[in-house]
């Protein structure tokens, strides 16, 4: 007697629909600097110039972004993804994030000076991130990139202002430019 056994295997595949994720933020260029917004809205690149040697330059209308979706906004970080500074014009740079509004607030600079920042909610910066050359004041931040801010809670349908404090290295020319790429990341 011959016994024939047949094993039948059934394979099913699940297909998950894939769609493009809606951007969670909208970058807006300010009036102080030149900026390029990435086509996928995940990054922004700025060209920083007008720095003077051994002096602090503050850009109070540098960039803005609006949080479009509450999804993931509870854990946001500003990342300084890269710094391309061929002529080493930046001795130290710091990016401050303010919630927009109809008031002004005072920003105390790393070097101890202060400036008034308009169009805020009147409160202190919600977050900051920085970069510095070795030997610059540690208050500017990290000596390497990428550098991430500590994080903040973003609110949907809210606009934030990015203020830039930059200290020019000794011997630079005001015509020299550095390029910095920023990203907003959700943690």
N, C-alpha and C positions, 0 to 999 in steps of 0.2 A: 504494500500500500504506500502510495506517495502522498506526502502532506505538503501542500503549497500554502505558504503564509505570505500574505501581502501586507505591507505596512504603508499606510497612506499618510503623507504629511501635508498639512495645509498651511500655507504661509499667507499671512495677511499683513498688509502694510497700512499704516495710518498716515494719511496725508494731512499735514497741518497747513492751513492757509497762511501764506506769508504776505504781509503788507508793509509798506514803507512807514516807519514810525513818524508821527507828526513831530515837528520840532518843538522842543519845550521852552526855547527862548527865542527872542528876536534881538539881534545886535543892532544898535543904532550908532552911527558915527557922530561924534561931537564936532565942535567947531575949532578945537585947538590943534589937532593933529590929523595927519593923513592915515586912513585905515582902509583895510580890505576885509570884507566880510566873506567867509567861506561860502561856497554855493550850497553846501549842506547845512549851513547855519550852526555848525558845531565849533567853529573857531573864528578868531579874528586876528588879523595881523596889523600891527601899527608900525609906522616909520617915525622914529623919534629924532628930531633935530632941534635946532635953536638952543642947544645947551651952551653955556658959557663955562670957561675953565674956572674951577674952584668956586662954583656958585650953584645954588639950588634953583631949579626951574620947576614951577608947579603948574600943571595943566588941570584947571578946575572944570573944564568942559571937554574932557578927552573922549570918553565913550559912555554909552548907556546900553543897558539891555533890559528887556521886559520878560518876565517869567510868564509864559503863555499857559502852562499846565501845572496844576498842583501835584501831578504825579511825579514823585521823586524830588520835588522841590524842598522837602524837609531836610535833606542832606546835600547841600550844594557846596562846591569848592571852586575857587578861581585858581587855575593853574597857569603859571608862566612856563609854557611848554618849551620855548627855546629863545635864546638871545643870540642874534648875529650882529656882532659889534666889531667889525674888521679893524677899525681904527682905535678901539678901546676908548670910546668917548664917555661911557657910563662908568662912574666910580661907584655909584649906588643908586638903586631905583626901587620905589615902593608904590604899589597899587592899593588904593583904599576904595572900599565899596560902601556907598551910602544909599539909603532908601530915599527916593525922591519925595518932594513935597513942596510946600510954599514958604518954608522958613530957611534960615541959614544956620550954620554951625561953625565952630572954630576948629581947625585941624592944627595940632601941634606937630611940627616937622621933626625929623630925626635929628637935625642940627640944633634944635631948640627954638627956632623961629615959629611963627604961626601965620596962617592965612584963613580968610573967611571963605567958606564954601556955600554958595547959594543954591537954591532949588532943592534943598534936602528937607527931611521931616524934622530937622532941628536936633536930632540925636547924633551921637558919635557914630563913627564908621562901624558897620556890622561885621566887617572882616577886612583883612589886608594880607598881602603877600609881597615879598621883595627879593631882590638879587643884588649882590655886591661883588666888587673885586676884592681879592685878598688884601687886607690892610685897611679897607674902608670901615666905617662905623658899623658895628654888628647890628644896630637897629634897622638897617636896610633889609637884612634877611640872609638868605642862603648864598653860598659861593658857588653853587651848582644849579643846573636846571635839568629836568623839570623841578619846579618848586611849587608846592601846593599851599594854599591858605589852610587855616585850621578847620574851616567849614562854618556855614551859617544856614539858617532856615529861610528859604525863599518863600514868598507868598505869591500865589497865582494872581495874574492881572496887575502885577506891581512892577514899576520901573525902578531900576537901580542906576546910580551914577558911579562911574569909576573916575577917581581923581588920581593923577600921577605926580609923584614927587621924584625928581631926578637930580642927581648931583653930578656935574661935569668934571671929568678928570683934568688935571693940570696939563696945559699945552694943547688942548683940542682946538679945532676951528669950528665956528658956529655953522659952517656949511657941511660938516660931516654928519652922517646919519647912521643910526643903529635900527635894526628891525627886531621886533619882539612879537612872538606868537602867543596868544592867550586862548585858553579853553575854559569853558564852564563844565564841570563834571559833577555827576550825581553819585553820591556814595551810598 
